[in-house]
Amino acid sequence: MAMMLKVVTDLLSRESNRNTRSTTTTWYDDDDNAPAPTLLLEGESEQTSYMGFYQLLIDDNNQPQYQHDRPVYKHLRTDLYIYYWAKTGRWFVGPNFREDIYWLHVKDSSILPQKITGAWKNVHNTRTVVDLTKARAPWRGLDADISPETVTQEECIRRLQEDNTRLRTELGKANLRLYRNIYTNPAGAMSQRLLHGKGVIFNNIHFDNTSWHRKGAEGDSEKMKCALESLGLQVVVHENKTGGEIKNIMKQEALIDHTNDGCFVCVIMSHGEHGMVCGTDETYVDIKNGLVKHLSGSACPSLAGKPKVFIIQACQGDKEQSGSLSNSDATPSCTNNLRAFISDEADVFLGLATAPGCVAQRDENEGAPYINKIVEVLGREGQEQDLVTMMTMVNDEMNEKSKNVSSSFSTLRKKLFFVMPQNV
């Protein structure tokens, strides 16, 4: 009786089966020294259920499973394996690849089963032969009774093709749902991974009142600029601006055509009070009406429906959080009005370095912990995670390190990825 192994490429090597695990890793490459992803055992035998397709077995780390330094394969429809047994120098077809119980064998020491040249033989002995005439039909996901003799190789391929078409359709629908639930580049998420957009950074370090100088904040501008540019934003930095200058710059941004921008990010680092940030001349800019409102859909139509992100490193009161540093970005007075932050505009995210009513910390040597943590998380997670997830990480890691918390307010309607997810 003649039997042979064939390496099955393209169709079965790259498609998953409902009851087997598969992954696109290095061993899918056309490499003579890599395990074949799928094998076809052909031949004539009294036990024809031994014949058919075998797929490379994958471990919990998505790597090929090995037995005695040889890859292990599992039959697509039955609990049979192709594996090597070092003690006898044979490849087996059997029900347990960790035991030398087998029904077919071949004397061949090849490292890879696709390179076996020996002849497979039946084993007739006193061991109990399990009834394999009833097999699962994985392409249907049913416990259907299928006689292996009636399912030809052509029929198996046809059914797998149908299942693959269905799986591709389901994947396409899932991607479409994801596509609709994220903010996308005006040019289309399919055409480029970066969302792209405009970034504006204000960093007030030196004030008319010299006692207000923000020591340690000198390097925060460049750190944040590099972080935003790494995510595809075009960034402009403004340092030491009065309250009036900040307002005017934001008004000018509203007049710019942002049609090709997928988002707008504004970072302000200064002193502040509840709901306000301070210019170098000690005049205040209302966060809601002096910043956010200038980029509303009515004031800036080219940003309508697009995410506007505001990151504020400034105190929002004079209360101390636990774990405080010696320096803060507080000014003498504050009010306690939560409405100061809540925008009536959709697509706005506001991140604050502290909780409402509390001071924001700054280190004279390392700069603002909030800015440092944002830069760290953007660099670590920015290629994969959405903004809200990353800002939650910022809050958690700040709290773990210093017992201080940041806060945020959002009217975002979708998830904001600066880098599009890989499967979109």
N, C-alpha and C positions, 0 to 999 in steps of 0.2 A: 504494500500500500504506500503510495507516494503522498507526501504532504510537504507544503512549502510555506514560507513566510514572505509576504510582500510588504514593502513600506508604502503606506497610503499617504499621499501628500495632498496639499491644498484643501480639498473638501473636508475631510475628517480631521486633519491635523490642526485646523484653525477654528473648528466649531465645537461648542460645548454641548453636553448631553444632560438631560434633566437629572439623571441619577449618578453622574460622575462629575468630578471637579476638573476644571481645566483653566489654564492661565497662559497668557502670551508672554513667555519668557525666553531666555537665550536658547533653550533647547528646541525652539520652533525654527531656528535658523537652519539653513541648508548647510549643516556642518557634518562632515563625515565622522567626526569624533564625538558627536552628540547623540543621545538617544532619540530614535524616531518618535514623533508624537503619537502615531497610530500605526498598528500592524494589522495585517490581514493574514490569518492562518487558513490556507486552502488545502484541500485534499479529500480523499475518500476514506470514510471511516464508518464503522457500525454506530459509533456515537458521534453523529454529525453536529451535535450541539457544542462539541469542542471547537468546531470551526467558526470562523467569523472574525469580527473586528475586536482588537484589544487596544485599549488606550493607556498611555503612560500614567502610572499612579503617582499622585501628588501628595506630599506631606503637608503638615500644618503651616509650614513656612513657604508654601507654594513652590517647593523644589521637588525634583524627581525623587521618588522613593527607591531606595536601593536595598538589595539583599545579597550578601556575600560579594559586595563591590560590583554588582550588576543591577541594571534598572529593572523594575517590576512593572508589569502590565496587567490590567484587569479587563475581562471580557465586557463588552458593552451591555449584554443582556443577561448574563448569568454570573454567579459568584465563582468564577474560575480565574486563575492567574497564570501568566507566563513568568517564570522566575528561574534563577540559577541556584544550583546546590553544589557548593564547593567540594564537599567530601567525595562526591561521585564524578565531578566535572561534567555534569549534565544540566541541560535546560529542561524544566518540567512544565507541564500544564496540569495544575491541580487546584484543589479547593482552599488551600492555606499556604501562602508563600513562606511561612515560617516553619513548615514541616515538610519532611520528605515523603509526603503522600501525593501521588500523581497518577494520571491516566495516560498521558503522552510524555515521551521523553526523547531527547536527542543528545548523543555524545558529542559535545562541541564546547570548547573553552573560549569562544569569542567573547570579547568584552561587551559588545552590543548585539542584541538579538537579530537586528536587521542584517548582520554579517554572518549569521549561521549558515553553514554550507552542508552540514550533515543531514541525514534522513531521519525524520521523526518516526517513532514506532509506538504502537499500542502496548499497553501493559495489561496482561491477563494474569491475575493472581487471586488470592483468596480475600483480598480486601473488599469491603462493601462498596459497590458502585452506586452513587446517589442517583435518584431519578431526576434527570435534567430535561425531561420532555416538556415540562411546563416552565415557561420563562416569562419574565416581565417584559412588557412592551414600553420601554422608556420614552419613545417618541410621542406616545399618546398620554403618558402620565397615568396609565391605568394598570390595574392588576389583571390584565387580560391573559387568557390562556392561549399561548401561541405555540404551535408545533414548529420546532426549528426547521424540520424538513420542508415545511411549506413556505418559509420565508427565505427567498433567494437573496444573494448578495445585491442584485440589482434593486430588489424591493427594499432592502435595508437602506441602500443609498438614497433611493427615492424618498422614503419616509424621513430620513435625516435631512434631506434637502427641504422638505416641507416644513419640518420643525425649525430649521435654520431660518427660513423665510419668515415664519411666525415670530421667532425671537428677534430678528432684525426689525420687524415692524413694531413690536412692543418697545424695543430700545429706542426707536425713532420717536415714538409717541412720548416716552419718558423724557427724552432730550428736549422735545418741543415744550413739554410742561415746564421743565427747568428753564428753558430759554425765555418763556413768558413770565417767569417769576424772578428774573434778575434784571437789573439795569444794564442795558447793552450799548455798545458804541454806536453812534449814529450811522456809521458805515456798515454795521452788522457784525454780530459776535462771531459769525462763521468766518469772516474775512481776516480778523486779527484778534489776538488774545488780549491785548491791552485795551482797557476802557478809554484811556487818554483823557485829558482834561487840563484845567488851569489851576494852579496853586498860587496863593498870595500869602506871604508871611510878614507879619508885623512883629518886631521885637524892640520894645522900648527899654533901653538900658540906662540912659542918662536923662535925668529930669531937671527942670528949672530949679526945683528944690533939691539941692545936692544930697540932702539926707535921704532922699527917696531912691538914689541910685541902686540898681538891681545887680549887686555884685555876684559874679558867677554865671550870669546869663549870657555872657559874650559868645560862647560857642554853641548856644542852642539853635541859632538861626541856621548855621551850616549843617548841623546834624539833621534837623528836620527837612531842610532842602534836599539833602542827599537821599533821605528816606523816601520822600515823595517822588523825586526824579527816578528812583529805581523802579517805581511802579508806573512809569509812563506819563507823569504829569510834567507840564512846563511850569516852572516855579519862578516867581519874582519875589525878592526880599526887600522890605522897607524897614529901616531902623530909625528909632528916635523920632517918631511922628507925633505931632499934637493931636488933640481930639478932632479939631477941624480938618486936619490933613487926612486922618483916617477916614472920616466921613466922605471927603471929596474923592479919595482913591476908590472907595467902594462905589460911589456914584458913577465914576468913570468906568469901572468894571461893568456896570449895568448897561453902559452904552456900547460896549464892545460886542461884536458878533461872535457868539459862542456856539454857532450852529455845528461846528465840527468837534466840539468838546462833549465828552460823555459825562463829565461831572465838574464841579467847582469845589475847591477846598480852600478855606481861609483859616489861618492859624494866627492867633494874637497872644503875645506874651507881654504882660505888663502888670501894673497894679490894678486893683479893681474893688468894686463894692458889689452888693447884691444886684445882679442883673445888669452890671455895667463894667466897662473897662476904662482905663484912664490913659489920657494922652500925656505927653511929656510936659505940657503946660498946666497939668492938674485939672484939665477939663475932661468931662466924662462922655462916653459914647454908650448909649443904650444898646444892649446886645440885640434885643428883638426889633426895635424900631430904627436903630442907627446902623445895623449891620445886615440882619436877615432880610428885613423889608426891602432893601435896595436890590436884592437879587430875586425877588418874588416873580412869579410868572407874568404879572402885569407890568412890573417895572423893567424886567429883562426877559422878553418873550423867547429869546434864543436859549434860555435855560429852563423854560417851562417843561415840566415833566421829568427833569433831570435832577439827580441828587446834589444838594448843596450841603457841604460839611463844614462845620465851624468847631474849631478846637481852641479852647480858651484856657490859657495858663495865667490865671489871675485870681486873687482872693474874691470870695463871694460873701464875705462877712468877717466878723472878728472873733468867732468862736474857734477854740483850739480842738483839733482832733488828737487822739492819743498818738504817741510816737512822734510828736512834733519836732521839727528842726528849729534851729535858733532864728532863722530868717524866714520871712513870709512875704507874699505879694499883697498885703493888706493895706487899706487906707483907713483912717480913723473911724468912719461911721458906716452903717449899713441899714438897710431896710429888709423886711422879711416878706416878700411878695412872690409866691411861686409863679404867678402870671408873668413875671419878668422873663421867664425862659420859654414858656409854652408858645410855640408859633402856631398861627392859624393858617400857615402855608403847608401844603403837602411837600414831600420829598426833601425834608430838612433833617439833618442830624446835628445835634449840639452836644459836644463833649466838654465837660468842665473838669479842671484839675482837682476839684474838691467838692464837697457836698454844699448845697445852698446854705448860706449863713456862716460858712466856715472859711478859715484861711487856707491858702494854697502854699505849699512848701517850696523852698528853693535852697540849694546848697551852694555856698560861696566857692567851692572847689569844683563840683561836678555839675552844677546847673540844676534845673528843675527836675525832680524825680519823675513827674508826670510826663514831661517831654522825653526824658531818657527812656522811660518804659515804652512809650508809643513808638519811638525809633527802634527799639529792640524788637518789639512784637511785629512791627511792619516788616522789618528785615527778615525775621524768622518765619512769619506766617503769611506775609503779603501775597505770595505767589499762589496760595491755596485757599485762604479763608476770606469770608466776607467781613465787612467793616464791623458790624454789631458783634460778631463772634470775637474779633480781635480786641475790640474795646472792652468786652467782658473779661478777656484774658488780662488786659492792662489793669483793670480794677482788682481782679483777684490777686495778681502778682504784687501790685502795690500794697494791698492789704496784708498779704503774707509777709512782706518785707518790713513794712513800717507801721502797720495797723491803721494807716490812713486809707481813705477810699476816694475814688473819683466818682463822677456821676454823669449821666447823659439823659437827653430828651430827644425823642425821635418822632417824626411823622413820615418816615420812609415807607413807601408802599411796596417795595421789593427789596431783595437782597442786593447789597452793593459789593461787587467784586471789582477791585482795581485790575485784576488779571482774571480773564474768563476761565471758568473751570475747564479742565481738559476734555470732558465728555460732552461739551456743548459745540 
